[in-house]
Amino acid sequence: MEALSVIFAFLLITLAELGDKTQLAIITLSSRYRALPVFVGAMLGFLLVDGVSVLAGTPLLKLLPTRWVTATCGAIFV
């Protein structure tokens, strides 16, 4: 079940990120450099940004009531 969550998150993020500035930067870099190093660099950057988000967000979620976090996220999304 854990693997299914990872696959679902990967596919959802992939679809959500299509067409953004990251993709445009990767396409531009791939036209000049070999694809594999560009891909590896992009994945490492993605892991770093999301890793920092998880490391910062996990303690905050434990400190703040879930209702507040949900309401704040909803308000920001709207």
N, C-alpha and C positions, 0 to 999 in steps of 0.2 A: 504494500500500500504506500509506503514511503517513496518508492521509486516512481509510482504513478504521480505523486504530488510534484516530484522534481520534473518529470516529463511535461506535466500540465503547465507548470510555472514557466518552463523553458519555452514551450510553444506560445503561451499567452504573451510573454515578454517579446518574443520574436515578432509576433504579429503587431503588437502595440508599437514597436520601435521602427517598423518599416517606414521609410520616407523621412526620418528625422535627420538632424544635422550630423549625427554620428554615422549614419549610413552614407551620407554624402561625402564625409571625410574619408571613410574607408574606401569608397569607390574611387575617389581621387587618388589616394595613396596607392591603391592596387593598380592604377594605370601607370604608375611610375616605378613601383617596386614589385618584387615577387609577392604573390598572394599569401603564401604561408606565413612569412614574418609579419605581414600586416594583420592577418587573422589572429595570430598569437598575441600580438600587441593589443589588438582591440579586445580580445577576451580577457587579457590580464588587466587592462584598464577597467573593463566592466566589473570584473571580480573585485578589484580594489574599491571602486565606488560603492558597490553593493555591500561589500564586506564591512566597510566603515559604517554604512547605514545600519546594518544589522547589529554591529558592535555598539553603536550609540543608541539604537532604538530599543534593544532588548532591555537594558536597565531602566530606561524611561517608561516602558510599558509596564514593568513591574512596580514602579513608583506611582504611576498615575492610574486613576480608576478607568476601567475599560470604557465606560459610558462616555467619559470626557474625550478619550482618544477617538472613539467612533464619531462623536458629534463634531469634533474639530476636523477630522479627515473628511467628513461629509460636507462641512461648510467650505473647506478649501477646494474640494472637488467641484462644488457648485459654482 
